[in-house]
Amino acid sequence: MKNAWAVPGYAEVRELGSGASGRVVLAVHEATGTAVAVKYLSDRLREDPAFIGEFRAEARLLGGLESPYVVRLYEYVEAPGGAAIVMELIDGISLQALLKEAGQTDPEAALVVLKGSLLGLAHAHRAGVVHRDYKPANVLVAADGSSRLVDFGIAARRGTTPGVAGTPAYMAPEQWQGRPASPAADVYAATATFFECLTGRKPYAGENFAELAVQHIEAPVPETEAPETVRPLIRRGLAKAPEQRPENAEAFVAELEDVALAAYGPEWEERGQRKLAALAALLPLLFPSAGASAAGTTAVATTTLAPPPRSWLPDRRGAVAAGVALVLGAMIVFSAQAVGEQRGGASALSAFATTSAAPGGGFPSPVVTASASPSASASASASASASASPSASASPSPSPSASPGASATPTATPTTTTAPPTTAPTTSRPPSPRPTVVVGAIRVDLRQVDFTTGEAAISIDAKGTAPVSVTVEWFNSNQSGVLGTADGRAETLTYQPGSGAVVRRHVFSGQGCYWGVRVTTKPAAGNGSQTDQVWLTRCMIR
């Protein structure tokens, strides 16, 4: 049912999805013509003081995240008539929908989808935020095959004990046991999703929550069901003890790149992204840009545990029994999405009911307002916990994350592989090798420092002994995704492999609403030139 209240200044085009927590609509900002997604919180939840308090707290928690891999949020508006989130409109479909159609992916495509979503998660971990609900429904695949993790609806601060919540098929052992939130639990869930991409099924197939809890806590890691080349990632990521897993998403990405390069060579990511794009192309009607009729849900896709019948408890001994008793001494309440797969295009359309971080450099800390006017609201990030979707695909949104150059899945860091042994040993001393270098990937993150100055953080994954020539170009534009006019002279510098990130500042002279940067290396990086844009504070939607 359509809400009576609407965010002032936005013209609704059509509904994208609806459910227990509210509805999501495609709308246009009347002053600028910018297409956006607006999530309206249901009246029932808005009248619950505890829920609205968590809603605001989530906005403050996530508002500090600044990453090109997180969907941009324009406004959080709370008024006497309703509450809503105005966010970037992204064109993409959920990994859950893709797997439902394709069954599974090949290893290169699975590695790409895992890496892309991990990059956004890594930024959250650096900010001390734990996602707690990584799953295929919360990974968005864009038309170009890029991917990112979305929906921070039940995120928590690292080290806090927010209670047992998540989606059972992907919950780490310590998450079942109600232990403090940690990045290692997100690594576990990401690996479970990776396993599902590779095999077409979840790591454990318990028929009820008691069985699932026991399997996640004590069953062997099913690594042998995955291709041999990627088993080290499965074995590490699904380890029962948190300390045996990579400590956070950033560490997991580093391990992933080493494994991928050794197994599939320097072009693995480009091939994997093409394969993902081909799979996504099989589902054109699920993309919001296709104009499909509204379907799907914004229902809370999490598990909440409260006291259950004791008969649910399995007969187990020792520490496992104690852990299971803690988890299953509860009654489980599910949303439709947590219980099973969504039908048809539901998962894709629900991808817009998301929470997200504020964009880099542009937004102030979130402030909740009771004004009915968008101009009185502050940028923030908040959600009723339905799926969301940032992507690197072209979008009508003005977000820098939608820039074609700001790929969500940069190529892998090359690693040194051992050469095959010679058949006959030689006593002569080999000649000294010439200095060589291979550039695996460039990553660039541009932010606004003040009204005239931008700062680009440049990471270069390079292996070898020779230096790398790096060219940095600055641009000024009035259009998202278009670099526009060169602003000042390009800068060329020399980078020595292993010397860490490079930070460059530039004073812009142009008057456009977008600053841009392009970074090119010689020799060329595996992911080519990389670009990023930042939308200026003075130009933001109010």
N, C-alpha and C positions, 0 to 999 in steps of 0.2 A: 504494500500500500504506500502510495506516495506521501512523503511528509508534507505537512502544511508549511513548515518553515524551510527557507532556502537561504544559502549564504548570499548576502547582497553583492551585486556586481558580477554575478556569473549567470549565464544563460544555459539551462540544461538542454542537452541534445538528445540523449537517450540513456536508459538504464543499462549498466554493464552487469550487474549482479545484485542479489539480495539474499538475506538470510536472517538468522536469529539476532545477530548483532547490529544489523542495519542494512543499508543499501549503498551501492556505489554507482555514480553516474558519470557519464562523459559530459563535460560542460565546456563553455568558452568564456574566458575572461573578457567582459564586454569592452573594457577600455583598450585592450591591446590585441584582441583576437586570438590569444593564446589558448590552445586546447589543454585541458587539465582533467584529472580524475578527482572527483569529490566524494568522500565517504561520509555519509550521515549516520551518526550513532542512533540506534533505536531508542525510542522514548522510554521503553522499559528499562534499559540499561542506564540511560541518562538519569533516571529517577532514583537509582541506587547510589547512595552517597559513597559506599565503599568502592564501587566500580569506578565512578567518576573520579574519585581520588587517585586510584591506580592509573587511570587514563592520563591525568595531569602529571603524575609522577613519571610515567613512561615518557611523556613529552620532554620533561626536564632531563631524564636519563639519556635519551637518544639525541637530543638537540646538540650535544657537544660533538657528535660524530661528523667528521668532515672528510668525505671520500668520494672520488669519482665513480666508485662501484656501488654507491647507495643512491636510491631514487631521491630526487630533490623534493623537499616539502616547501610549499609556498606559504600556507597559513594554517593555523589552528584557531578555529573560531568557536567560542562558546557564548551563547546568548540565552535569554530566558526561554526562547522558543526551540532551542536545539543546540547540538554540538556537531562540528564537522571538521574534517581534515581536507585541505586542498593540496594536491600533490601533482607531481609530474606525471603526464600520461606516457606510458611506455608500451610499445607494440611488441608483444611476445606471448609465448605459451608456456605452461608449466611443464617441468620435466615429467611430472606424473602423467600428464596427458600424452606426452611423447612416448613414454614407455608403454602406456596402455595400447597405443597404436602399433609401435614397433616391436614390443616385447623386450628387447635389450639392444645395447649398442656394442660396437666393437671397442677394443681397449683404447685406441687413440681418441675416439669420441668421448669415451667415459673419462679419460684423463683430462680432456679439455673442459668438460662440464664440471668436473670436480675442482679443477684449478680456478676457473672463473669465479665460482661461488665462494671459494676459499679466500680469494683476494679481498672481498668485502668483509668477510668474517675476520680476517687478519687485522683489519683496521679496528674493528670492534674490540678485539682482544687487546690491542695496544692501548685502547681507551679504558680498559678494565671492565668491558661489558661481555657477558656470556649469552649467547643466543638461546640455547636450550631447546630449540625445536627445528633443527636441521632435518629436512626430509625432502623427497622429490616434489611434493606439492609446494614447497617454499623455495624452489630453484626455478628461475625463469630462463628460457632459451629464446633468444631473439632470432629474427629472420636470417641474420648473418652467421648464426651458430655460436655467438658469444653467450655467456651465461653469468648469472649473479644470484647470490642468496638474498632472499627477501623475508619480510615479516618478523619483526622483533617484538611480537605481541607479548611474549612471556619472558623477555630478556631480563637478566638480573645482573647486579654488580658482582664481580668476581669475589669469592670468599663469603658471600651472604648465604643464608639458608632460607630460601623463599618457599620451601615445601616441595612435595613431589608433583611434578607436572611435566608434560611432554607428550610425545606420540610413542606408544609402547614398542613398536617394531624397531625404533631407532634409539631408544634410551640406553645410556651407559649403565653399567652395574651400580656405580655410586649414585646415579640419578634415581634409580629405583629405590635406593636405600635412604634417600633424603639427605645426602651429604651436601656440603657447601658447593655452590656453583663454581665450576672451573672450566677453562678452555679445553682441557683434555676430554671433557664430556662432549663438547662440540666436535672434536676430532673423531671421537667414536661414532657419532651420528653421521658425520660426513662420510666416513668409511663404510658404514652400513648402506648409505645411499649409493656410493661408488660400487659396492658389491652388487646391488640390485641392478645397476646399469649393465654390469658385466654379465650377469647370470639370468636376469629377468625375474629374480625372486629375492625375497628378503633373507637376511642371514639366518634367522631362526623362524620357525613356522609353528609356534605354539598355538593351540586351538583356543586357549583362554589366557587371561592375564596372569594367572598363577604359573602356567607353563612357560609363558614368555619371560616372566621374572626369573625363574630358575635357569632357563637357557641362557639368558644374557649374563647372569651372575656366575654360572659354573660350567656351561657346555663348552666344548672345544671350539676354537675359531675355525670356521669352515673354509680355510684358505685354499684347500685342494680343489674346490669347485671353480675357482677363478683361474684365468690363464696364468701359466707359470711365471711369465715375465713380470707380472704385477703382484704376485703373492707377497713380496716383502711389505708392500703398502698395506695389504689386507691384514697381515700378521701383526704389524706394528699398530695400525689404527684401531683394531678390534681387541687389543690386549685387555685382559680383565682388570689389571691394576693400572690406574691413571699414570703412575710414574713410568710405566713401560711404553707409553705412547709418546708421540711428539708432543711437546709441552703446550703448543698452541698452533693456530692455523698457519702462521708464517713459517714455523719450523716444518710443518707438514708439506707446505708448498715446495720448500727447498728439497725435501726428500723425494717428492713427486717428480720434480724436474730432473733430478739425477737418474731416477729409475726410468723415466720416459726417454731421456736422451740415450741412455745405454741400450735400451731395448728397441727403440724405433727410429733413432737417428735425429738429426737436427731439424727435420721438416715435420716432426710428429704433430706439432700443434696446428700447423697450417692445414694438414690433411684432416686432422680430427675435427677442426672447426668447419671445414667444408662438408664433412659427413653429417655433422649435427645440423647444418643448414639444410641439407638435403632431406633429413628426417622431418625437420620443422615444416618444410615446404609441402609435406604430405597432408598437413592439417591447416590449409589456408583459411578456412572459415572460423577457426578458433582465435584468430588474431583480431583484436579490437578494431583494427583498421578495416576489417572486412565488413563491418556493419551488421554482424549477426544479431539476431534477436536476443534480448536479455535472457540469460540463464545463469545457473551457478549459485554460489552462496557466499556470504560473508560470515558464516558461522564460525564460532571459536573452535579452532582445530587443535585443541590441547586435551590432555588427560588430567583430571583432578581426582585425587584419591581421598576418600573418607571412609568411616568404618563399614566393613562388609560382614557377611555371614562367616563364621569361623570355618565352616565346611569347605571354603575356598582354599584353605591353607594346605599345601602338600606336605607329605611326610618326609621331612628332611632333617638332618642332624647338624650340629655345630654352628659355625659362623654363617653358613649358607642359610640354614633354617632361621637364624635370628634375622638375617637380612631380608629374607622373603616375608617373614612375619611382620617386619616393619613396613614393608611395601604393601603387602596384601591384607594387612589388618585394616582394610579400607574398602569402601564401596566405590566403584569406578563409574564416573559420569563422563560420557563422551559426546562430542559433537558429531555430526554426520560425517565430516571429513576424517576424523580420527578413527572411526569404526571401520571404514572401508574406502574403496576407490570412489571418486566422484564419477557420475555418469556424463558421457558426452563432453561438452565444452565447459563443464562446470569449473574444473580446476583452472582453466585458462582465464575465464572471466572473473573468477574470484581473486585473481592475482592483483587486482587493483585495490583491494581493501587492505592496505598495508600500513605499516609504520615505516619510518625512514629517518635517516639522519639529515641534518641541515647541510647544504652544500658548502664546499670549501671556501672559507674566507668571506662568504657573503652575508650570512645570517647571524644576528645576535643570539644570545642564549634565550631559550624558549620562555615566554611569559604567557600564562593563561589569562584570557580576558573575558569579562562578562558582557562585553559590548556586542551588539548585533551587527556592527559594521566591520567589514574586513580590515579597514584601515586601523582599527583599534586592536587588532590581534597581532601577535608576534609570530614569527616563523618558529615552528616547532616540529616535533615528530611524535606522533601518537597514533594508537590504533585500538580497535576492539579485538584484535588478534586474528584477523583474517589474512589471507595470503597477499603478498605484494610483489612488485616486479620492476626492479631496475634493469636496464639492458643497454647495450651499446648500439642498438639498432637505431635507424633514423626514426625520428619522432617529431610530432608537432610541438613538443615541449621545448622551451628554451634552455634546458639544463645543459651544463657542460658535460655531464655524464652521457648525454645523448650524442655527443660529438663523434663523428665517424672515426676520428683518430684515437679517441679515448677508449680503446678496446678493453673489454673486461677480461680478456684472456691473452696477455702478452706471451710471446713464445718462451720456450724453456731455456734455462741456463745450461750451456754445454758442459759436459764433464769429460775427463780424460779416460779413455778406455785402454785396456791392456792389449798390446799387439800380439798376434799369434806367435808362438815360439818358432824359431828357425829350425830346419831339419838338420843342419850341420853347423856345429859351433865354429867360431872363427877366433883366431888369436889377434887379428889386426884390430887396432883401435878405430872405432867409427869416427867420421868427421863430426865436428861440432855442428849442431843443428842451427839453422838460421832462426832468428826471432820470428815467431808467428803469433797470431791472435785470432780468435773466433768470437764474434759478438753474438750472443744468443738472443738478447732482448733489451729493449729500452723501455723504461717506465718513466712517465713524466706527470707531475701533479702541480698544477698552477693555482695559486691563491692570491687574493687581493690583500696587500699589506696595509695600504692607506688609499686615499683618493687618487693618487697618481702612480703608485708603485705596485708592481706585481712581483711575485717570487715563485720561481719554478724549482721544484725538487726533482732532480734527474738521477735515476738509478740505471746503471749499465751492467748487465751480466756479461762479462767477458772472461775468457780463459786463454792464457798464453803469456808470452813475454814481451811482445811488441806493443807499442803504444797505440791508442785509438784516437783518431781525429774526430772531434765532436763539434757540430755546427748548430748553434741555437739562433732561431729566428723569431721575432716578435710581430704580432699582428693586432689590428684593431678592426672591429666589425660591428654591424647592427643585426646580425642574423646568427642564430644558433646553428652550429655545424659547418659554418662557412668562415674560414680564417680571415678573409677580407683583405685589407690593405696592410702592407708591411709598415711597421712602426719602428723607425730607426734602423740602424745597420745591424746585420747579422754578426754574431760573435763566433769565432772558431777557437777551440781550446784543445789541449792534448790531455787525454785521460789514460792513466796507467792502470791496467787490470788489477783489481783487488784494493784500490785506493778508496773505496766507499762512495757514498752518494755525492753528487755535485749540486750545489745550490747557486742559482744565478738570479740577480735582481735586475729589474728594468723599469725606468721611469717612462710611462706612456704619455704621448702627446695628443693622440687622437681622441675624439669625443664620442665614439661608439659605446654601446652597452655591453660589448663583449671584448675582453682581452684574450688573445690566443698566443700559443707558443708551439713551435715545431722543432723537434730535435732529430738530427740525422747524424749517422756515424759512418766513418770510412775505416775499415771495411764495413759494409752494410750489415745491420742487425738482422736477425732472423725474422723479426716482425716489422722490418722496414722502418721508415720514419714514423715517429709518434707525435701526436698533437694533443693538446688539451685547451679548454676554454674555461674562463670564469665569468660569470654574470655579475656585473658590478652592483654594489649595494644601492647606489643612487637610482638604479633602473628597475629595482625589484617591484613585483606586483604588490600593491597595498590594498 
